[in-house]
Amino acid sequence: MNQIFKYIILVAVISFAKPVTAFQLSPSAEIRVMTLGPYQNELYSAFGHSAFRVYDPINNYDIVYNYGVFDFKQENFYWNFIKGKMLYKLGLSRYERFKNSYVRRNRFVYEQVLNLTTEEKQALADFLNNNSKPENRNYYYNYAYDNCASKIRDVLREVLGEKLVIDTFFVEEGLTLRGLMDRYCDYQYWGDLGIDLGLGTGVDRAAKGEEYLFLPDYVFRSMAKSTIQDANGSRPLVSNTEKVYEAKPETYEKPLLTPFNFFTFLFFVIGFLTNINFKKGTRTKWVDYFFFGVTGLAGWFLLFLWFGTDHISQWNLNLLWALPTHLIAVFFFNKEKYKKQLRAYFKYTSILYVLLIFAWNFLPQPIHPSLIPFVLILTLRGFYLVHFLRK
């Protein structure tokens, strides 16, 4: 939750509370699309950001329209967050303050000037101002289909209609939504694990053209090639690109405690304890309670994400290892009369784990490789329980 609090502080600094009243733009006005670079200290900012800027020097008006704002005080905030019904809204910020907040974090700031007629500029500004009203500004956020970046596409299409021709020249055959996300998680080791745990096979189909536009980088690339076609012919959507701030090169050291290193260390520790158990004919009970209990809880949580939320979490193959039934099994560890049933249960689930490890790279949903040593722990302890309960 630390990431959320930091984001809230940023929003509080840069956002207005009131919508702007619609007004007539001068002939010198410009509407720009801002693309803001990634920030690797937080997972949510590692993908970059997009926003509109309405700049009118004659009217002394320079406002950023930002669809990436949420209100921490909204009713049932945490419950909505868990269920995937997170309300985001269109927030307004003064340009200089907004821009400087990104420059301070060494995030590049690129601006594309939209090549619009006077009427189109006014229509777009009116749409944004109307959308910023309290009764209109909220929307349900979805990180792959409805976010700050995809709103750029949606708003332009709403205003320009069929005149807008979006170019998606960058589409790569077979590249999935998960694959697109992975490109931005090179330094987000635990965040990447969380994404792979929580999202199901719905993000593992090949991404279609405009589906790439949930990522700011692809919005930037698409707009540079897109056009507006009307009765006067075809013209570029973007007339000029200004690189307001170029990020300085940064180096990121790989942390020692990556998920793979952590779970590998655990595997050797549990392997050592299991070897002692085997030699002495004992059983370290807390190990089994902890690992099978935690795995069972994870399984029930994944089921909740699947059936009880609006996240993209359906058909999550992580349930092949995060078996919800483990949580039930741990309650019968000390029940002598269920020893035979427990032996059979752990025998077959351990065999399942062996098969899963062999099939790891052939599943329709990529399961994070750092989980292999964790699954090996469950396999090792499962087979040891079969051996121990035979006595």
N, C-alpha and C positions, 0 to 999 in steps of 0.2 A: 504493500500500500504506500510505501515511501514514494514511488514514482508518481502516484496519483496526487499526493500532497504537493510535490514539487510542481506538477503541472498546474494545479489550482492556483498556486502562488503566481506563476507566470501569467495565467489568464487574468488574475486580479490586477496585475500591474498594467497590462496592455489593453484591457477591454473597457468599453463604455457600458453603462447600464441601460441607456435609453436609445431607441432607434432614431435615425436621422429623418427629418421630414423631407419629403421629395421636393426638388427644386429644378429649375431650368438650367441645364449645363450651357456653358459658353462655347463658342466655336473652337476655343483653344483646349478644351477638355480632352483628356485621354483616359481610357480604361485599360488597365494592364492586368496580366496574370502573373502573380509572383510565385516563383518556385524557390523554396528554402531548403538548404542542404541538410543532410542527416547530422545527428548528434549522438555519439556512441555511448554516452554515459547513462542513457535511459533506453529501454526497449521501444517505447512508444514513439520516440523521436528518431530512431535509427532508420526509418523509412522516408524521412523528409516531410515536407509540408507544402500545401498550396493555398493560395488566397487570391481574391480580387483586390485591385487598388483602383479607386476612382480619384483622379487628379485633375483639378480645375484651377489653374493659377489665377484666372480672372476673379473667380469667386472665393479665392483663398480656401479652397476645399481640398483636403488630402486625407482620405479615409481608406482604411483596409477593411474589407468584408471577409471575415474569417469563419468558415464553417466548422472549425475544429475546437469549439468551446463547449464545455459542459459545466453545469451548475452543481457544485458539491451539496448545496442545500436542497436540491430537489427531493421530493417525497420518496421515501424508500430507496435511497441512493444505492446502498450496498446490495439490496435484494435485486434491484433492477440490473445492476452491474453483473451479478451472478447469472441472472436469467437471460442475459443478452438483450435486454430491453433498455439499453442505455440511451437516455435522451441527450443528444447534442443539440447545439443551436448555432445560429448565425450571430456572431459577435462583431462589434465594430471597434476599431482601434485607430488612434492617430498614427499616421504613417511613420514618422520619425521614431516614435517610441517603439512601435512594432518592429521596424527594421533593426534598430539598435539592439533590441533584445536578442536577435539572432546573430548579429555581428559579434556581440560580446561572447557568444558561445562558439565563435569561429565556424559559423554555418553560412555557406555561400548564399547570396541573394541575387537571383536572376529575375529580370522583369521583361515580359513580352508585351509590346504595345499592340493592342488589337486594331486591326485595319478596318474600322467600322465607319459607316456614314454617320452624319449628325443625328439622324433619326434612330439609327441602331444604337448609338451610344446612349441616347436618352431613354430608349426602351430598356436597355440593360440596367442603367442606373435606377430607373423606376422600379424594375423588377427586384433589384437588390434591396432598395429601400422598403418596398412593400413586404419583402420576405423577412426584413429585420424587425417587423412589428411583433409585439409579444404574442399575438394570436397566430403568427405564421412562422416564427423563427425556429421552432423546435422540430427535430426529426429523430427517428430511431437510427442510431449509428450501427453500421455493419462494416467491419474492417476490410472486407473484400468486395463489397458491392455498393456501399453507400457511406462515403467518408469525405474528408475535406478535398481530396483529389478528384474523386468521381463527381463531386458537386460542380466542379468547373465544367466538365463535359455536359452535365445535365442542365445547368443554367443556360449555357450557350445554346444548347439545342432547343430549350424552351423558348428563348428569345428569338433566335434566328430561324428556327424551324427547318424546313427541308433545304434551305439555302446553304446550311452548314454541311460541308463534306469532310468528314473526319478521316484522316490518313493513318493507317496502322501498318506502315511499312516494316516495322520492327518485329512483327510476329514471327516466332520461331516454332517450327513444327514439333509437336509433342511436348512443349514446355507447359507445365502445369502451374496452377495458382500457387501451390506449395513451393514449387521450384522458383517462382518469382520471389516469394517471400524469403526463401533461403539465401538469395543473393544479397540481402540486406542484413543478414544475421551472422556475418563472418566473425564479428567481435561480441556477439550476443549469445554466449555459449549456453547459459541457463535459459535465456529467453527462447532460443531456438528449440531447446528441449520442451519447454512449456507449450510452444506452438504445435510441435509434433504430437504431444500428448493430447491436447485438447481438440484438435481438428480431425474430422473423419475423412472418408474417401471422397466427399464432395469437392475437395480442393485438389484432387489428384487426377482430374480429367484435364485434357489439353485446353488451355485458355484460348478463348476466341479473341478476335481483334480488339474491340473496345473494352473487354474485360481487363486488359492490361492497365487501363486508366484509373485503377484504384491506387496506383503508385505515382507520386509526383514527377519522378524522372520521366516516366512514359507520357504523362500529360504534356510535359515540356517538349519532348521529342515529337509527339503527335501534332501539337499546335504549330510547330515550325513548318510542317508540311501540309497542313490542312488548308482548305480554301472555302471561299464563299462564292456561290454561283447564283446570280440573279439575272434580270433582264439585260443588264449591261455587260454580261460576260462573267468571267471567273477572275477572282482576285485572291491574293494570299490572306489567310486569316490574321497573320502577324506581319506588321509593317517594319518592326524594328525590335531587336533584342538588346537589352542593356544589362551588362554584368555589373551590378551595383557594388557587390563585394565578392571577391574570390577568397575562398577559405585557404588558410595557410596549411601546408602539409603537416600532418600529425602522424605519429607512430603509436601503435597500440601493442603493448606486450601481452602475450598469451598468459592468462593467469594459471597458477599452479593447480588451483582447485576447479578444474573443468569437470563436467558431469562424468565423462569417461574415466578420468583419473580418480575421482571420488568413488565411483562404483567399483572400479578395479581394486582400489585399496580395500574396500569393504569385502570384496570377494576373497582376497587373500586372508583377511582377518577371520572371516567366517570359515574359510577352508582350514585354517590353523585350529580353530576351536572344534570343528567337526572331526578333525584327525585325533585330537585329544579325546573327544567323546567316544570315538570308535575304539581307541586303544583301551580306555577305561570302562567301556560299556555303560557310559552315563549319557545324559542328555542335558544340554544347556537350554532350559525351557524358555528363558526370556528371548533367546534368538528367534525361536519359532513363533512365539507370541508376537514379537515385534514385526518381523518381516512378512509373515503371512497375514497378520492383522492389518498392517499398513497397505499391503497389496490389495486385500479385500476392500478396505476403505476407498482406495483409489478406483477400484472397479465400480463400486456403487456411485462414486462421484461421476465417473464417465457415463454411467447409465443415466444419471440425472441430467448431464449435459445433452445426452442424446434425446431423451424423451421429455424433459422438463424445461428446456430453454430454447431460445431462438438462435443459438450459436450454430456455426457450421460444424456440428459435432456428430451428425448421424453416421451410422455404419463405421464406427471407430474400431479399427482392428487392434488397438492396444488392449482391448478386452480379451484378446487371446492369451495375454500373460497376466493382466490385472483382473483375475477371476474374482467376482463378487462373492462366490461361494467360499473363498478362503476365510472370510470374516465369520461365516457360520461354523466352519470347521474348527476354528480356534476355541470355540466355546465347549467343544467336546474333547479337548486334549486330555483332560483328567477324568474322563468318564470311562471307567474300565470296561463297561458293557458295550461300548462303541468302538473298541480297539480294532476289531475286524473290519468294520466299515471305514475307519480312518485309514487303515493300511491300504485298502482298495482305492480309496479316494486319492491318496497321495501317490500311489503307484501310477494311476492313469493320468493324473495331472502332470507328474514328472515326465512321463512319456510324451505328453502333449508338448511340454517345454522343449524336449529334445527335438521333436519334429519341427517346432517353431524356429529353433535356432538354425536348422538345416534349410528351412524355407525362407529365412529372413530376407534375403535379397530378391525373392521372387513374388512377394506379396503385392497386391494392387495398391496398398497404402504403405509408403515407407515408414518403418518404425525406427525411431532414433537409434543409431548404433551404440550410443553410450549405455543403452539399456541391456545390452548383451550380458555384461558381467552381472547385472542385477538379476536377470533371468537365470543365469548360471547359479547364483546363490539359492534361488528358489528350487532349482533342479537338485542341487546338492543336498539341501536340507530335506527336500521331499523324499529322495531316495534313502536318506539316512533314517527318516521317520519310518519308512517301510521296513527297514532293517531292525530298528529299535523296537517297534511295536510287534515284531514277530516273536519277541521273547515272552 
